[in-house]
Amino acid sequence: MDTNQAVIDSNSHAEIINTLSERLRVLYIFPDVAEEICANLKKHLDDGDYTEINDGELFALALALHMQEVSHDEHLWLRWHSEPLPDDEVLRQNREWEEARMLQAKLDNFGLHRVERLPGNIGYLDIRYFHRAAWAAETAIAAMSFLSNTSALIIDLRNCTGGYPDMIALLCSYFFGESPIHLSSIYWRDEDVTQQYWTDPNLPGKRLVDQPVYLLTSKVTFSGGEAFASILQIRKRATVIGDKTDGGAHPGASYRVHPHFEAFIPIGQVIDPLTGKDLEGIGVTPDVRVPQAHAFKAAYSMALKAILARMSASPSKLYNPLAEEALAALKNLATGLKICPKCGYQNPLYMLKCKNCAELLPDEL
């Protein structure tokens, strides 16, 4: 890397701020706030607050902080790149840029980091990001197919930092019937259109309409993760467990404001059709508020008790083995031990393999 690329001067400061301000005035979802942001940046420039900053990364951080001190919008940021950006003003219109983003998504397994059946026939899905449905649908459909025969489902959003509304709509569709349900509307300022997102009536695979659903949240859960949790919570389709989220709701896009500076500008406002509100600055308040480190055990315990209650009402003896498995899992949660799924031996929590039969033990979640 050419280290000189990181060095900027007062001329670059003014050029970047002027271009960034032009973009904000045209694109930012709230025009009045955009004007306030631009005035704030110009004041900092005129006051000489950037004069001593000649490092690109530090200048990007300073501008991001000064934009957010007015907007309080965590989706609004500036990023410095050591390598020159594509010439396209809207970076998503550059094929190489998009191909690189797609490869990153693929290497992230499209945000789906873990899917499994836990003892007691409880499904577990760890979502880190809702990548575009055009890229991620096949993987998401496979994950939901795997989980379709579980008795309850835990979806872990504690490390979910955002995503795309079409992927959120696709996954939400699995928890409702075939009749279309209006999930959200987004007003896009750049195109001056409102786009609606609905459940898919022609969903591939089996729906999970009867299973209890538990969503885990943390202070890291943001944007698309919050939207997903809010949609299912408001429609009484899931119980949210964990920490309250901060509230980031405005989708946006990346723009080139300088050969080495990328600005992410919120250009959309998400409105829930049932409440008429968005989550910006509000966030999601859990139904069961516990520290995120304890959210999984709380949800797992609730899920096991829920399916045990269902099985107790069934006369079929075929449920007996599953009931025993669920009771053993509850005991494991109560004692803080890892119960071997193969031989039933009670292992200390730090064990990776069963001391009795060497079976690989489930990770602590």
C-alpha positions as CSV (number, residue, x, y, z in Angstrom):
1,M,0.0,0.0,0.0
2,D,1.2,3.5,-0.8
3,T,1.2,5.3,2.6
4,N,0.9,8.6,0.8
5,Q,-2.7,7.7,-0.1
6,A,-3.5,8.1,3.6
7,V,-2.3,11.6,3.8
8,I,-4.8,14.4,3.1
9,D,-4.5,18.2,3.3
10,S,-6.8,21.2,3.8
11,N,-7.8,21.2,0.1
12,S,-8.9,17.5,0.5
13,H,-10.8,18.4,3.6
14,A,-12.9,21.0,1.8
15,E,-13.4,18.9,-1.3
16,I,-14.6,15.8,0.7
17,I,-16.9,17.9,2.9
18,N,-18.4,19.7,-0.1
19,T,-19.1,16.5,-2.0
20,L,-20.4,14.8,1.1
21,S,-22.7,17.7,1.8
22,E,-24.0,17.6,-1.8
23,R,-24.9,13.9,-1.4
24,L,-26.6,14.5,2.0
25,R,-28.8,17.3,0.7
26,V,-30.0,15.2,-2.2
27,L,-30.2,11.8,-0.5
28,Y,-30.5,11.8,3.3
29,I,-33.9,10.6,4.4
30,F,-34.7,13.8,6.3
31,P,-33.8,17.0,4.3
32,D,-34.0,19.3,7.2
33,V,-31.6,17.2,9.3
34,A,-29.3,17.0,6.2
35,E,-29.0,20.8,6.2
36,E,-28.1,20.8,9.9
37,I,-25.5,18.2,9.4
38,C,-23.9,20.1,6.5
39,A,-23.9,23.3,8.5
40,N,-22.2,21.5,11.4
41,L,-19.5,20.0,9.1
42,K,-18.8,23.5,7.6
43,K,-18.5,25.1,11.0
44,H,-16.0,22.5,12.1
45,L,-14.1,23.1,8.8
46,D,-14.2,26.9,9.2
47,D,-13.1,26.6,12.9
48,G,-10.0,24.7,11.8
49,D,-11.0,21.5,13.7
50,Y,-9.7,19.3,10.8
51,T,-6.5,21.3,10.1
52,E,-4.2,18.9,12.0
53,I,-5.8,15.7,10.7
54,N,-3.8,14.5,7.7
55,D,-4.7,10.8,8.1
56,G,-7.6,9.5,6.0
57,E,-8.9,7.0,8.5
58,L,-8.9,9.6,11.3
59,F,-10.6,12.2,9.1
60,A,-13.3,9.7,8.2
61,L,-13.9,9.0,11.8
62,A,-14.1,12.7,12.7
63,L,-16.6,13.4,10.0
64,A,-18.7,10.4,11.0
65,L,-18.8,11.6,14.6
66,H,-19.7,15.1,13.6
67,M,-22.5,13.9,11.4
68,Q,-23.9,11.6,14.1
69,E,-23.7,14.3,16.8
70,V,-26.5,16.1,14.8
71,S,-28.4,13.1,13.3
72,H,-27.9,10.5,16.1
73,D,-28.2,8.1,13.1
74,E,-25.7,5.2,13.5
75,H,-26.3,4.2,9.8
76,L,-24.7,7.5,8.7
77,W,-20.9,7.1,8.4
78,L,-17.8,7.7,6.3
79,R,-15.1,5.2,5.6
80,W,-11.6,5.6,4.2
81,H,-10.2,3.0,1.8
82,S,-6.5,2.5,1.1
83,E,-7.2,1.4,-2.5
84,P,-9.0,3.7,-4.9
85,L,-12.8,3.2,-5.1
86,P,-14.6,2.6,-8.4
87,D,-15.5,5.7,-10.3
88,D,-19.3,5.1,-10.0
89,E,-21.0,7.6,-7.7
90,V,-23.3,4.8,-6.4
91,L,-21.0,2.0,-5.6
92,R,-23.6,-0.7,-5.9
93,Q,-23.7,0.1,-9.6
94,N,-20.2,-1.1,-10.1
95,R,-20.0,-4.8,-11.1
96,E,-16.6,-5.5,-9.5
97,W,-17.8,-3.8,-6.2
98,E,-20.9,-5.9,-6.2
99,E,-19.0,-9.1,-7.0
100,A,-16.7,-8.4,-4.0
101,R,-19.7,-7.9,-1.7
102,M,-21.2,-11.1,-3.0
103,L,-18.0,-13.1,-2.3
104,Q,-17.9,-11.6,1.2
105,A,-21.5,-12.7,1.7
106,K,-20.8,-16.2,0.5
107,L,-17.8,-16.6,2.7
108,D,-20.0,-15.5,5.6
109,N,-22.4,-18.3,4.6
110,F,-24.9,-15.5,3.9
111,G,-25.1,-14.6,7.5
112,L,-26.4,-18.0,8.7
113,H,-23.6,-19.2,11.0
114,R,-25.2,-22.1,12.8
115,V,-28.3,-24.3,12.4
116,E,-28.9,-27.4,14.5
117,R,-31.3,-29.6,16.5
118,L,-30.8,-29.2,20.2
119,P,-31.7,-31.9,22.8
120,G,-35.5,-31.9,23.2
121,N,-36.1,-31.3,19.5
122,I,-35.5,-27.5,19.8
123,G,-34.3,-25.9,16.6
124,Y,-31.5,-23.3,16.8
125,L,-30.5,-20.7,14.1
126,D,-27.7,-18.2,14.5
127,I,-28.2,-15.2,12.1
128,R,-25.4,-12.7,11.9
129,Y,-26.7,-10.8,8.9
130,F,-29.7,-10.8,6.5
131,H,-27.9,-10.9,3.1
132,R,-29.8,-10.2,-0.1
133,A,-32.4,-12.8,-0.9
134,A,-31.1,-13.0,-4.5
135,W,-27.9,-14.3,-3.0
136,A,-29.0,-16.0,0.2
137,A,-32.4,-17.5,-0.5
138,E,-31.1,-21.0,-1.4
139,T,-29.1,-21.3,1.9
140,A,-31.9,-19.8,3.9
141,I,-34.5,-22.2,2.5
142,A,-32.2,-25.1,3.2
143,A,-31.8,-23.9,6.9
144,M,-35.5,-23.6,7.4
145,S,-36.1,-27.0,5.8
146,F,-33.7,-28.5,8.3
147,L,-35.6,-26.9,11.2
148,S,-39.1,-27.6,9.9
149,N,-39.6,-30.7,12.1
150,T,-38.4,-29.2,15.4
151,S,-40.9,-28.6,18.2
152,A,-39.8,-25.1,19.0
153,L,-37.3,-22.7,17.5
154,I,-34.6,-20.3,19.0
155,I,-33.3,-17.7,16.6
156,D,-30.1,-16.0,17.9
157,L,-29.9,-12.4,16.8
158,R,-27.4,-11.4,19.5
159,N,-24.7,-10.8,16.8
160,C,-26.9,-9.7,14.0
161,T,-25.9,-6.3,12.7
162,G,-28.3,-5.7,9.9
163,G,-29.4,-6.7,6.4
164,Y,-31.8,-6.4,3.6
165,P,-35.6,-6.2,3.8
166,D,-36.2,-8.8,1.1
167,M,-34.3,-11.5,3.1
168,I,-36.1,-10.4,6.3
169,A,-39.4,-10.9,4.5
170,L,-38.4,-14.3,3.2
171,L,-37.5,-15.7,6.6
172,C,-40.5,-14.0,8.3
173,S,-42.7,-15.8,5.8
174,Y,-42.0,-19.2,7.3
175,F,-43.7,-18.2,10.6
176,F,-47.1,-17.3,9.1
177,G,-49.7,-19.0,7.0
178,E,-50.2,-18.8,3.2
179,S,-52.4,-15.6,3.3
180,P,-50.1,-12.7,2.5
181,I,-49.2,-10.4,5.5
182,H,-47.9,-6.9,5.1
183,L,-44.7,-6.8,7.1
184,S,-43.3,-3.3,6.4
185,S,-43.1,-0.3,4.1
186,I,-40.0,1.6,3.1
187,Y,-40.0,5.1,1.7
188,W,-37.0,5.6,-0.5
189,R,-36.1,9.3,-0.9
190,D,-33.6,8.7,-3.7
191,E,-36.4,7.3,-6.0
192,D,-39.3,9.0,-4.2
193,V,-41.2,5.7,-4.0
194,T,-42.7,3.6,-1.2
195,Q,-42.0,-0.1,-1.4
196,Q,-44.1,-2.7,0.5
197,Y,-42.7,-6.0,1.9
198,W,-45.1,-8.9,2.3
199,T,-44.9,-12.6,3.3
200,D,-44.5,-15.0,0.4
201,P,-47.6,-17.0,-0.4
202,N,-45.6,-19.4,-2.6
203,L,-42.9,-20.1,-0.1
204,P,-40.6,-23.1,-0.8
205,G,-40.7,-25.8,1.8
206,K,-42.7,-26.3,5.0
207,R,-43.9,-23.4,7.1
208,L,-43.2,-23.3,10.9
209,V,-46.6,-21.9,11.9
210,D,-47.3,-23.9,15.1
211,Q,-43.9,-23.9,16.7
212,P,-43.1,-21.5,19.6
213,V,-40.4,-19.0,18.5
214,Y,-37.9,-17.4,20.8
215,L,-35.6,-14.5,19.6
216,L,-32.4,-13.6,21.4
217,T,-31.3,-10.0,21.3
218,S,-28.3,-8.0,22.6
219,K,-27.0,-4.4,22.5
220,V,-25.2,-5.5,19.3
221,T,-28.4,-6.5,17.6
222,F,-29.0,-3.7,15.1
223,S,-30.9,-2.6,12.0
224,G,-32.2,-5.7,10.1
225,G,-31.9,-7.8,13.3
226,E,-34.1,-5.3,15.1
227,A,-36.6,-5.2,12.2
228,F,-36.9,-9.0,12.2
229,A,-37.4,-9.1,15.9
230,S,-39.9,-6.3,15.9
231,I,-42.0,-7.8,13.1
232,L,-42.4,-11.1,14.8
233,Q,-42.9,-9.5,18.3
234,I,-45.6,-7.0,17.2
235,R,-47.5,-9.8,15.4
236,K,-47.3,-12.0,18.6
237,R,-45.4,-14.7,16.7
238,A,-42.3,-14.7,18.8
239,T,-41.1,-14.0,22.3
240,V,-38.0,-11.7,22.5
241,I,-35.5,-12.5,25.2
242,G,-32.3,-10.6,26.0
243,D,-31.2,-6.9,26.1
244,K,-33.0,-3.9,24.7
245,T,-31.7,-2.8,21.3
246,D,-30.6,0.7,20.4
247,G,-32.8,1.4,17.4
248,G,-31.3,1.7,14.0
249,A,-34.0,1.7,11.3
250,H,-32.9,3.7,8.2
251,P,-31.6,1.6,5.3
252,G,-29.2,3.3,2.9
253,A,-26.5,2.8,0.3
254,S,-22.8,3.5,-0.3
255,Y,-21.6,6.5,-2.3
256,R,-18.2,7.6,-3.5
257,V,-17.4,11.1,-2.2
258,H,-13.7,10.9,-3.0
259,P,-11.4,8.4,-4.6
260,H,-10.6,7.0,-1.1
261,F,-13.8,7.8,0.9
262,E,-17.1,5.9,1.0
263,A,-20.1,7.4,2.6
264,F,-23.0,5.3,3.7
265,I,-26.1,7.5,3.6
266,P,-29.6,6.4,4.9
267,I,-32.0,7.0,2.1
268,G,-35.0,5.0,3.4
269,Q,-37.5,5.1,6.3
270,V,-39.1,1.9,7.5
271,I,-42.6,2.0,8.8
272,D,-44.5,-0.9,10.4
273,P,-48.0,-1.0,8.9
274,L,-49.5,-2.0,12.3
275,T,-48.0,0.7,14.4
276,G,-47.3,3.4,11.9
277,K,-43.8,3.9,13.4
278,D,-40.2,3.1,12.8
279,L,-37.6,1.9,15.3
280,E,-35.1,4.7,14.8
281,G,-33.9,5.7,18.2
282,I,-36.5,3.4,19.9
283,G,-35.3,-0.2,19.4
284,V,-36.9,-3.4,20.5
285,T,-37.8,-4.0,24.1
286,P,-37.6,-7.7,25.0
287,D,-40.6,-9.5,26.4
288,V,-38.2,-11.2,28.9
289,R,-35.4,-8.7,29.7
290,V,-32.2,-10.5,30.8
291,P,-28.5,-9.9,30.1
292,Q,-27.6,-11.2,26.7
293,A,-25.2,-13.8,28.2
294,H,-28.2,-15.5,29.9
295,A,-30.6,-15.1,27.0
296,F,-30.0,-18.5,25.4
297,K,-30.5,-20.5,28.6
298,A,-33.7,-18.5,29.4
299,A,-35.1,-19.2,26.0
300,Y,-34.0,-22.9,25.9
301,S,-35.7,-23.4,29.3
302,M,-38.9,-21.7,28.1
303,A,-38.9,-23.8,24.9
304,L,-38.4,-27.1,26.7
305,K,-41.2,-26.3,29.2
306,A,-43.5,-25.3,26.4
307,I,-43.0,-28.6,24.4
308,L,-43.2,-30.7,27.6
309,A,-46.6,-29.1,28.3
310,R,-47.8,-29.9,24.8
311,M,-46.6,-33.5,25.1
312,S,-48.3,-34.0,28.4
313,A,-51.6,-33.4,26.7
314,S,-50.9,-36.1,24.1
315,P,-52.0,-39.7,24.8
316,S,-49.4,-41.2,22.4
317,K,-46.5,-43.0,24.0
318,L,-44.4,-42.2,20.9
319,Y,-43.6,-38.9,22.6
320,N,-42.1,-40.6,25.7
321,P,-38.5,-40.7,24.4
322,L,-38.7,-37.0,23.4
323,A,-40.1,-36.1,26.8
324,E,-37.3,-37.9,28.5
325,E,-34.8,-36.1,26.3
326,A,-36.4,-32.7,27.1
327,L,-36.4,-33.4,30.8
328,A,-32.7,-34.4,30.7
329,A,-32.0,-31.1,28.9
330,L,-33.9,-29.1,31.5
331,K,-31.9,-30.9,34.2
332,N,-28.7,-30.0,32.4
333,L,-29.7,-26.3,32.4
334,A,-30.5,-26.5,36.1
335,T,-27.3,-28.2,37.1
336,G,-24.9,-26.4,34.8
337,L,-23.7,-29.7,33.4
338,K,-23.3,-30.9,29.8
339,I,-25.4,-34.1,29.3
340,C,-23.9,-36.3,26.6
341,P,-26.4,-36.8,23.8
342,K,-25.1,-40.3,23.2
343,C,-24.7,-42.0,26.6
344,G,-26.3,-39.5,29.0
345,Y,-23.2,-39.0,31.1
346,Q,-23.1,-35.7,33.0
347,N,-20.0,-33.8,32.1
348,P,-18.6,-30.5,33.5
349,L,-19.3,-27.5,31.4
350,Y,-15.7,-27.1,30.3
351,M,-15.5,-30.5,28.7
352,L,-15.4,-30.7,24.9
353,K,-15.8,-34.4,24.7
354,C,-17.8,-36.8,26.9
355,K,-15.5,-38.3,29.6
356,N,-17.5,-41.6,29.3
357,C,-17.8,-42.3,25.6
358,A,-15.7,-39.5,23.9
359,E,-18.7,-38.1,22.0
360,L,-18.3,-34.5,21.0
361,L,-20.4,-32.4,23.3
362,P,-22.6,-29.4,22.2
363,D,-21.1,-26.0,22.5
364,E,-22.2,-23.7,25.3
365,L,-24.4,-21.1,23.5
